[in-house]
Amino acid sequence: MANDPKNKSQTTALLRFAAVSYVLDQVRSARRLAQALRDASARPWPDEGGDFYSVRTLEDWYYAYQKHGFDALVPKVRADQGTRRVLDEATAAWVLDQVTQSPKVPVKVLYAHWHLQEPARLMPSISTIYDLLRQHGIDRRSLRAGRLENGPTKAFEAPFVNDLWMVDFSPGPILVDQGKPQTTHLCVLIDDCSRLIVFAGYYPAADTEAFHHALKEAVLRRGLPRKLYTDQGKPFVSHHTAAVCAQLGVRLLHCKPYHCFSKGKVERVIQTIQQGFESALRLEGQAARNLEELNRKLSAWVQSVYHLRVHSSTGVSPEARYQLAAQNLRHLEAGIDIDALFYTHLERTVRKDGTVRLEGQLYEVPLSLRALKIQLRLDPWKRTRIEVWYQGKFIGLARKAPLHFNAENGGDQAYDR
């Protein structure tokens, strides 16, 4: 289960967070804020097919995030939402002519100029103007679609510990548990600067649940990274994963399609595990009998062998290089429930009987929320705790509707006998 992609407000907030996290990253690299904002304004978000934002807009988002965190990036509901003045043909033709004559002037500037110079003309909202420009292919996104791609990828290394983590999956050894074969999948997260394995574990499947568990364990053990670099795999590009990284304050980066060579370091670590650890499992008496034993053996090998061995690229062991910056690492604030940061957020409208449907099952919520749109926050795989939120406030917990009990207490009176 993933975060509800229909939640447009959260999707917009995640897009804004991607731009803001880029600016934050540039500022931490000793670049001036003004230059970082200009750089962010000159590129599309979230990727080559995305939108461009003005420096002023990015600056507003930057300070809002600094003051109030991720929630400040969630767009507020407009008072005039759902109302839009119809654009007549004469006004539409005039707008297109004005924009075509001044292609380098931002539409917002032109719009303000029109209000001053053409007070008698009834102008529609600026969102209607943007829709018109998109329909005719003269908006900023369409005009800049033919820009040049970035230059060739070069070798790189993050300058600081926990500045960049990389993650990847790989097929693991096949176990024989009680006579039945069991496939495994290895998930590895490494720190780019020190080459330290912040967490590695084997799972029954290479899915979102496995990746989130590995990321949570890595954060608890080694603190928070600034950036997380992944490929285009389904567990890494899901809406749920983007929301989790935003809640953690981690900038999520994806390599371009057919550019997986940029993750060569984590793939090299996986190869080291396969040649050093997994090969030893073939020796007599060394095989793991189940998944739990396999993970215990892997953890012991990582701590006693890989972390203590001098790395050929850095000249020191991963553990030694990582510990040099141990005092400056970023950690979660005290009292924060990390499990809640990994919850999925789902929008539901409460039915008249005070229930909502989730994965084909009914759950009861307070009757005072009947006919209102609420948000459910929960672990999508365990569902042991389902939080009910309304307008940003925690209301209580939802519980599974006792259908048989309701039937015995009058719930079946609506049926003819």
C-alpha positions as CSV (number, residue, x, y, z in Angstrom):
1,M,0.0,0.0,0.0
2,A,1.4,3.4,-0.9
3,N,0.4,7.0,0.0
4,D,-2.7,8.0,-1.8
5,P,-1.5,9.6,-5.1
6,K,-4.9,11.5,-5.3
7,N,-3.8,13.6,-2.4
8,K,-2.8,16.6,-4.6
9,S,-1.8,18.8,-1.6
10,Q,0.8,16.3,-0.4
11,T,2.0,15.7,-3.9
12,T,2.5,19.4,-4.4
13,A,4.3,19.7,-1.0
14,L,6.7,16.9,-2.0
15,L,7.5,18.7,-5.3
16,R,8.2,21.9,-3.3
17,F,10.4,20.0,-0.8
18,A,12.5,18.6,-3.7
19,A,13.3,22.2,-4.8
20,V,13.8,23.5,-1.2
21,S,16.1,20.6,-0.3
22,Y,18.2,21.4,-3.4
23,V,18.6,25.0,-2.1
24,L,19.5,23.7,1.4
25,D,22.1,21.4,-0.1
26,Q,23.7,24.3,-2.0
27,V,23.7,26.5,1.0
28,R,25.4,23.8,3.1
29,S,28.0,23.6,0.4
30,A,29.0,27.3,1.2
31,R,27.1,28.7,-1.8
32,R,25.3,32.0,-1.2
33,L,21.5,31.7,-0.8
34,A,20.8,34.1,-3.7
35,Q,22.9,32.1,-6.1
36,A,21.4,28.8,-4.9
37,L,17.9,30.2,-5.5
38,R,18.8,31.4,-9.0
39,D,20.3,27.9,-9.8
40,A,17.1,26.3,-8.6
41,S,15.0,28.7,-10.6
42,A,16.9,27.8,-13.8
43,R,16.1,24.1,-13.7
44,P,12.8,22.2,-13.9
45,W,11.2,20.3,-11.0
46,P,11.1,17.4,-10.3
47,D,12.9,16.4,-13.5
48,E,13.4,17.3,-17.2
49,G,9.6,17.3,-17.8
50,G,8.8,19.4,-14.8
51,D,7.9,23.0,-14.0
52,F,10.1,26.1,-13.4
53,Y,9.7,28.3,-10.3
54,S,10.7,31.9,-9.8
55,V,13.3,33.0,-7.4
56,R,10.8,34.8,-5.2
57,T,8.6,31.7,-5.0
58,L,11.5,29.4,-4.1
59,E,12.6,32.0,-1.5
60,D,9.2,32.0,0.2
61,W,9.2,28.2,0.3
62,Y,12.7,28.2,1.7
63,Y,12.0,30.4,4.7
64,A,8.6,28.8,5.3
65,Y,10.3,25.4,5.5
66,Q,13.1,26.7,7.8
67,K,10.4,28.1,10.2
68,H,7.7,25.5,10.2
69,G,9.1,22.4,8.5
70,F,7.5,20.2,5.8
71,D,3.9,21.1,6.8
72,A,4.5,24.7,5.7
73,L,5.0,23.5,2.1
74,V,1.4,22.0,1.9
75,P,-0.6,24.4,-0.2
76,K,-3.5,26.2,1.5
77,V,-7.0,25.7,0.1
78,R,-8.0,28.8,-1.9
79,A,-11.1,30.7,-1.0
80,D,-12.2,30.8,-4.7
81,Q,-11.4,27.2,-5.4
82,G,-13.8,25.7,-8.0
83,T,-14.6,29.1,-9.5
84,R,-13.0,30.2,-12.8
85,R,-14.1,33.0,-15.2
86,V,-14.6,31.7,-18.7
87,L,-12.1,33.3,-21.1
88,D,-13.9,34.8,-24.2
89,E,-12.2,34.5,-27.6
90,A,-11.4,38.1,-27.9
91,T,-9.6,38.3,-24.6
92,A,-7.8,35.0,-25.2
93,A,-6.5,36.2,-28.6
94,W,-5.3,39.5,-26.9
95,V,-3.5,37.6,-24.1
96,L,-1.8,35.3,-26.6
97,D,-0.7,38.3,-28.7
98,Q,0.7,40.1,-25.6
99,V,2.7,37.1,-24.4
100,T,4.0,36.3,-27.9
101,Q,5.3,39.9,-28.2
102,S,7.2,39.7,-24.9
103,P,8.4,36.1,-24.6
104,K,11.1,36.9,-22.1
105,V,8.9,38.8,-19.6
106,P,7.4,36.5,-16.9
107,V,3.7,36.1,-17.1
108,K,3.2,37.4,-13.6
109,V,4.9,40.7,-14.6
110,L,2.7,40.9,-17.7
111,Y,-0.4,40.2,-15.7
112,A,0.3,43.0,-13.2
113,H,1.1,45.3,-16.1
114,W,-2.2,44.5,-17.8
115,H,-4.2,45.4,-14.6
116,L,-2.5,48.8,-14.6
117,Q,-2.6,49.6,-18.3
118,E,-6.0,47.9,-19.1
119,P,-8.2,48.7,-16.1
120,A,-11.4,48.5,-18.2
121,R,-10.6,45.0,-19.5
122,L,-12.0,42.2,-17.3
123,M,-9.1,39.9,-16.8
124,P,-9.5,36.3,-15.7
125,S,-7.4,34.7,-12.9
126,I,-3.8,34.1,-13.6
127,S,-4.3,30.4,-13.4
128,T,-6.7,30.7,-16.3
129,I,-3.9,32.5,-18.2
130,Y,-1.5,29.7,-17.5
131,D,-4.0,27.1,-18.7
132,L,-4.5,29.1,-21.9
133,L,-0.7,29.3,-22.5
134,R,-0.3,25.5,-21.9
135,Q,-3.1,24.8,-24.4
136,H,-1.2,26.7,-27.1
137,G,2.2,25.4,-26.2
138,I,3.8,28.8,-25.2
139,D,4.2,28.2,-21.5
140,R,7.7,28.1,-20.0
141,R,7.8,24.3,-19.8
142,S,7.0,23.9,-23.5
143,L,9.4,26.6,-24.6
144,R,12.3,25.1,-22.7
145,A,11.7,21.5,-23.6
146,G,14.5,21.6,-26.1
147,R,17.3,22.5,-23.7
148,L,20.6,20.6,-23.7
149,E,21.1,17.7,-21.4
150,N,23.7,17.8,-18.7
151,G,27.3,16.8,-19.4
152,P,28.8,13.3,-19.0
153,T,28.8,11.7,-15.6
154,K,32.1,11.9,-13.8
155,A,33.5,10.1,-10.7
156,F,32.4,11.8,-7.5
157,E,32.6,11.5,-3.8
158,A,30.5,13.1,-1.1
159,P,32.6,15.5,1.0
160,F,31.1,14.6,4.4
161,V,29.9,11.6,6.3
162,N,26.1,11.1,6.0
163,D,26.0,13.7,3.2
164,L,24.9,11.0,0.7
165,W,23.7,7.5,1.1
166,M,23.2,5.0,-1.7
167,V,20.8,2.0,-1.7
168,D,20.2,-1.0,-3.9
169,F,18.7,-4.5,-3.9
170,S,20.3,-7.7,-5.2
171,P,19.3,-11.4,-5.2
172,G,20.6,-13.3,-2.2
173,P,21.3,-16.9,-1.5
174,I,18.5,-19.5,-1.6
175,L,17.8,-21.1,1.8
176,V,16.3,-24.5,2.5
177,D,14.0,-24.1,5.5
178,Q,12.3,-27.3,6.6
179,G,12.8,-28.8,3.2
180,K,11.4,-25.9,1.3
181,P,13.5,-23.5,-0.8
182,Q,13.3,-19.8,0.2
183,T,14.6,-17.0,-2.0
184,T,16.2,-14.0,-0.4
185,H,16.9,-10.4,-1.5
186,L,19.7,-8.3,-0.1
187,C,19.1,-4.6,0.6
188,V,22.3,-2.5,1.2
189,L,22.6,1.1,2.2
190,I,26.1,2.6,2.2
191,D,27.6,6.0,3.1
192,D,29.3,7.5,0.0
193,C,32.0,9.3,1.9
194,S,33.2,6.5,4.3
195,R,32.0,3.5,2.3
196,L,30.5,2.3,5.6
197,I,27.5,-0.1,5.3
198,V,24.9,1.9,7.4
199,F,22.6,-1.2,7.2
200,A,22.3,-4.4,5.2
201,G,19.8,-7.2,5.5
202,Y,18.2,-10.0,3.6
203,Y,14.4,-10.0,3.0
204,P,11.9,-12.4,1.4
205,A,11.1,-9.8,-1.3
206,A,12.7,-6.7,-2.8
207,D,9.7,-4.5,-2.1
208,T,8.8,-1.2,-0.4
209,E,8.2,-2.8,2.9
210,A,11.8,-4.3,2.9
211,F,13.3,-1.0,1.8
212,H,11.5,1.1,4.5
213,H,12.5,-1.4,7.2
214,A,16.2,-1.2,6.0
215,L,16.0,2.7,5.9
216,K,14.5,2.9,9.4
217,E,17.1,0.6,10.8
218,A,19.9,2.6,9.1
219,V,18.5,5.9,10.6
220,L,18.3,4.5,14.1
221,R,21.9,3.2,13.9
222,R,23.7,5.9,12.0
223,G,21.7,9.1,12.0
224,L,20.0,11.0,9.1
225,P,21.6,11.5,5.7
226,R,21.3,14.7,3.7
227,K,20.6,12.9,0.5
228,L,19.5,9.4,-0.6
229,Y,20.5,8.1,-4.0
230,T,18.5,5.3,-5.7
231,D,17.7,3.8,-9.1
232,Q,14.3,3.8,-10.7
233,G,13.1,0.7,-8.9
234,K,9.5,0.6,-7.8
235,P,10.3,0.6,-4.0
236,F,12.3,3.8,-4.5
237,V,10.0,5.9,-6.7
238,S,6.7,5.3,-4.9
239,H,4.7,8.2,-3.5
240,H,5.0,6.6,0.0
241,T,8.8,6.6,-0.2
242,A,8.9,10.2,-1.3
243,A,6.6,11.2,1.7
244,V,8.8,9.3,4.1
245,C,12.0,11.0,3.0
246,A,10.3,14.4,3.1
247,Q,9.2,13.7,6.7
248,L,12.8,12.7,7.6
249,G,14.2,15.8,5.9
250,V,16.1,13.7,3.4
251,R,16.5,14.7,-0.2
252,L,15.5,11.8,-2.4
253,L,17.5,11.5,-5.7
254,H,17.0,9.0,-8.5
255,C,19.6,8.2,-11.2
256,K,18.4,8.7,-14.8
257,P,17.1,5.7,-16.7
258,Y,20.0,3.7,-18.2
259,H,22.5,5.6,-16.0
260,C,22.7,3.0,-13.2
261,F,26.5,3.1,-13.5
262,S,26.3,6.2,-11.3
263,K,25.5,3.8,-8.4
264,G,28.7,1.8,-9.0
265,K,29.9,2.1,-5.3
266,V,26.9,0.4,-3.8
267,E,27.0,-2.3,-6.5
268,R,30.7,-2.8,-5.8
269,V,29.9,-3.3,-2.1
270,I,27.2,-5.8,-3.0
271,Q,29.8,-7.7,-5.1
272,T,32.1,-7.7,-2.1
273,I,29.4,-9.2,0.1
274,Q,28.7,-11.8,-2.5
275,Q,32.3,-12.8,-2.9
276,G,33.3,-12.5,0.7
277,F,30.3,-13.4,2.8
278,E,27.9,-15.4,0.6
279,S,30.7,-17.5,-0.8
280,A,31.7,-18.6,2.7
281,L,28.2,-19.9,3.3
282,R,28.9,-22.7,0.8
283,L,31.6,-24.1,3.2
284,E,30.7,-27.2,5.3
285,G,28.8,-26.2,8.4
286,Q,28.5,-22.5,7.5
287,A,25.2,-22.5,5.7
288,A,22.3,-20.5,7.3
289,R,19.2,-22.5,8.1
290,N,16.7,-19.6,8.0
291,L,16.4,-15.9,7.3
292,E,17.1,-14.8,10.9
293,E,20.3,-16.8,11.1
294,L,21.4,-15.4,7.7
295,N,21.0,-11.8,8.9
296,R,22.9,-12.5,12.1
297,K,25.8,-14.0,10.2
298,L,25.8,-11.0,7.8
299,S,25.8,-8.5,10.6
300,A,28.7,-10.2,12.3
301,W,30.7,-10.3,9.0
302,V,30.0,-6.6,8.3
303,Q,31.1,-5.5,11.8
304,S,34.2,-7.8,12.1
305,V,35.4,-7.9,8.5
306,Y,34.2,-5.2,6.1
307,H,34.1,-2.2,8.5
308,L,37.6,-2.9,9.9
309,R,39.3,-3.6,6.6
310,V,41.2,-0.8,5.0
311,H,39.3,0.4,1.9
312,S,41.4,0.7,-1.3
313,S,39.9,4.0,-2.3
314,T,40.0,5.9,1.0
315,G,43.1,4.4,2.5
316,V,41.4,3.8,5.9
317,S,38.7,1.5,7.2
318,P,35.1,2.5,6.7
319,E,34.5,2.5,10.5
320,A,37.5,4.7,11.2
321,R,36.6,7.3,8.6
322,Y,33.0,7.3,9.7
323,Q,33.9,7.8,13.4
324,L,35.9,10.9,12.5
325,A,32.6,12.8,12.0
326,A,30.6,11.0,14.6
327,Q,30.1,14.2,16.7
328,N,28.6,16.2,13.8
329,L,26.0,13.7,12.5
330,R,22.4,14.6,12.2
331,H,20.0,12.6,14.4
332,L,16.2,12.6,15.0
333,E,15.1,14.9,17.7
334,A,14.4,13.4,21.1
335,G,10.8,12.2,21.5
336,I,10.0,11.8,17.8
337,D,8.3,8.5,17.0
338,I,10.2,7.2,14.0
339,D,7.5,4.7,13.2
340,A,5.0,7.5,12.7
341,L,7.3,9.1,10.1
342,F,7.0,5.9,8.0
343,Y,3.2,5.9,8.1
344,T,1.2,6.1,4.9
345,H,-1.4,8.9,4.7
346,L,-4.8,8.0,3.2
347,E,-7.8,10.3,2.5
348,R,-11.2,8.8,3.3
349,T,-14.7,10.2,3.6
350,V,-16.6,8.9,6.7
351,R,-19.8,7.1,5.9
352,K,-23.1,7.9,7.7
353,D,-22.7,4.9,10.0
354,G,-19.3,6.3,11.2
355,T,-17.1,3.8,9.3
356,V,-14.5,4.0,6.6
357,R,-13.3,1.3,4.2
358,L,-9.7,0.2,4.1
359,E,-8.4,-2.6,2.0
360,G,-11.9,-4.1,1.8
361,Q,-12.5,-3.9,5.5
362,L,-14.6,-1.5,7.6
363,Y,-13.2,0.5,10.5
364,E,-15.1,2.6,13.0
365,V,-14.2,6.2,13.7
366,P,-15.9,8.8,16.0
367,L,-19.5,9.4,14.8
368,S,-18.8,13.2,15.0
369,L,-16.8,12.8,11.8
370,R,-19.7,11.4,9.7
371,A,-19.7,12.8,6.1
372,L,-16.4,14.5,6.7
373,K,-13.1,13.9,4.8
374,I,-10.5,12.6,7.2
375,Q,-6.9,11.3,7.0
376,L,-5.8,7.9,8.1
377,R,-2.2,7.4,9.1
378,L,-1.0,3.9,9.6
379,D,1.7,1.3,8.9
380,P,0.5,-0.1,5.6
381,W,1.8,-3.6,6.3
382,K,1.0,-4.2,10.0
383,R,-2.1,-1.9,10.5
384,T,-1.8,-2.4,14.3
385,R,-2.4,1.3,14.9
386,I,-4.6,3.4,12.6
387,E,-4.6,7.1,13.5
388,V,-7.5,9.3,12.6
389,W,-6.7,13.0,11.7
390,Y,-9.0,15.8,10.8
391,Q,-7.8,19.2,9.6
392,G,-4.3,18.5,10.9
393,K,-5.4,17.4,14.4
394,F,-5.2,13.9,15.9
395,I,-8.7,12.7,16.7
396,G,-8.2,9.1,17.9
397,L,-7.7,5.6,16.7
398,A,-9.9,3.7,14.3
399,R,-10.9,0.2,15.2
400,K,-12.1,-2.7,13.1
401,A,-15.9,-2.7,12.9
402,P,-17.3,-5.7,14.9
403,L,-19.9,-6.8,12.2
404,H,-21.1,-9.9,14.1
405,F,-21.6,-7.9,17.3
406,N,-23.5,-5.2,15.5
407,A,-25.8,-7.8,13.9
408,E,-26.7,-9.2,17.3
409,N,-27.5,-5.7,18.6
410,G,-29.9,-4.5,16.0
411,G,-27.8,-3.9,13.0
412,D,-29.9,-6.5,11.0
413,Q,-33.1,-4.6,11.6
414,A,-32.8,-2.9,8.2
415,Y,-33.5,-6.1,6.5
416,D,-36.9,-7.7,5.7
417,R,-37.7,-10.9,7.5
